[in-house]
Amino acid sequence: MLAVAVGSLALAGCSSPTESIPPVIVDLGEVDGTTVEVDEGGTIDLTGDDETYAAWTADIGDPAIVEFTPGRDDGSAQFDPGLTATAPGETEVTLDNTETGESVTFTVEVVGPSSIY
């Protein structure tokens, strides 16, 4: 089973407890042609490829909106590829698998952080 390789942004107020934004889980086999919404500071975990998860690369229309983290195997665990939402906006993302030749294109819409308090 692949480990979730996504970070989370802890949001804390002066007197409020720390809260984390849960990742948005997206299946690589179902994302093509869709729009994925994620909160600013949140992450998208790209799942569904247990064999060639480390072979995915990304072409991001506006890299100021999302950043790509490639899948990897550190010897003790396998980590899915993912995206981190860095700024509000909308951008097209194309993921290509260098081993299988598979390609998916979708839109990521980053919205301001949710009000969690």
C-alpha positions as CSV (number, residue, x, y, z in Angstrom):
1,M,0.0,0.0,0.0
2,L,1.3,3.4,-0.8
3,A,1.9,5.9,1.9
4,V,0.3,9.3,1.5
5,A,3.1,11.7,0.6
6,V,1.5,15.0,1.3
7,G,2.3,17.7,3.7
8,S,-0.3,19.7,5.5
9,L,-0.3,23.3,6.5
10,A,-1.1,23.9,10.2
11,L,-3.2,26.9,10.7
12,A,-3.0,28.4,14.1
13,G,-4.4,31.6,15.7
14,C,-2.9,33.2,18.8
15,S,-5.3,31.4,21.1
16,S,-6.7,28.7,18.8
17,P,-5.6,25.1,18.6
18,T,-3.6,24.0,15.5
19,E,-5.7,22.6,12.7
20,S,-4.6,20.8,9.6
21,I,-6.1,20.8,6.1
22,P,-6.7,17.2,5.1
23,P,-5.4,16.2,1.6
24,V,-7.7,16.0,-1.4
25,I,-7.4,12.4,-2.7
26,V,-7.5,12.1,-6.5
27,D,-7.3,8.8,-8.5
28,L,-5.0,9.2,-11.5
29,G,-7.4,6.9,-13.5
30,E,-10.3,9.2,-13.0
31,V,-8.9,12.8,-12.9
32,D,-8.5,13.4,-16.7
33,G,-10.7,16.3,-17.8
34,T,-12.0,17.2,-14.4
35,T,-11.5,20.2,-12.1
36,V,-10.1,19.6,-8.6
37,E,-10.8,22.2,-5.9
38,V,-8.3,22.5,-3.0
39,D,-7.8,25.0,-0.2
40,E,-4.8,27.3,-0.3
41,G,-2.1,25.5,1.7
42,G,-3.7,22.2,1.1
43,T,-2.4,19.2,-0.9
44,I,-3.7,16.8,-3.6
45,D,-2.6,13.2,-3.2
46,L,-2.5,11.5,-6.6
47,T,-3.3,7.9,-6.1
48,G,-4.1,4.8,-8.2
49,D,-0.7,3.8,-9.6
50,D,0.9,1.2,-7.4
51,E,3.5,0.2,-10.1
52,T,4.9,3.4,-11.7
53,Y,4.0,6.0,-9.1
54,A,7.6,7.5,-9.3
55,A,7.5,7.9,-13.1
56,W,4.9,10.7,-13.2
57,T,6.1,14.2,-14.2
58,A,4.0,17.4,-14.2
59,D,3.6,20.4,-16.6
60,I,1.9,23.1,-14.6
61,G,0.4,26.1,-16.4
62,D,1.0,28.5,-13.6
63,P,3.6,27.1,-11.1
64,A,2.8,30.0,-8.7
65,I,-0.6,28.3,-7.9
66,V,0.5,24.7,-7.4
67,E,3.8,22.8,-6.9
68,F,4.4,19.2,-7.9
69,T,6.0,16.6,-5.6
70,P,7.1,13.5,-7.5
71,G,6.4,10.0,-6.2
72,R,9.3,8.2,-4.6
73,D,10.4,5.1,-2.7
74,D,12.8,5.9,0.2
75,G,13.5,2.2,0.9
76,S,11.1,1.9,3.8
77,A,7.9,3.3,2.2
78,Q,6.4,4.3,-1.1
79,F,5.0,7.8,-1.6
80,D,2.4,9.0,-4.1
81,P,3.0,12.0,-6.3
82,G,1.2,15.1,-5.2
83,L,0.5,18.8,-5.6
84,T,0.7,21.6,-3.0
85,A,-1.7,24.6,-3.4
86,T,0.5,27.6,-2.9
87,A,-1.7,30.5,-4.0
88,P,-5.4,31.1,-5.0
89,G,-6.2,30.8,-8.7
90,E,-6.8,28.3,-11.4
91,T,-4.3,26.4,-13.5
92,E,-4.1,23.5,-15.9
93,V,-2.0,20.5,-14.9
94,T,-0.8,17.8,-17.3
95,L,0.8,14.7,-15.7
96,D,2.8,12.3,-17.9
97,N,4.0,8.9,-17.0
98,T,7.5,8.3,-18.5
99,E,7.2,4.5,-18.2
100,T,3.7,3.9,-19.5
101,G,3.2,6.9,-21.8
102,E,-0.1,7.6,-20.0
103,S,-1.1,11.3,-19.8
104,V,-3.8,13.1,-17.9
105,T,-4.8,16.8,-18.0
106,F,-7.0,18.5,-15.4
107,T,-7.6,21.9,-13.8
108,V,-6.8,22.7,-10.2
109,E,-8.7,25.5,-8.6
110,V,-7.1,26.8,-5.4
111,V,-9.5,28.7,-3.1
112,G,-8.7,30.7,0.0
113,P,-8.3,28.6,3.2
114,S,-11.5,27.3,4.7
115,S,-12.8,28.9,7.9
116,I,-12.1,26.2,10.4
117,Y,-12.9,28.1,13.6
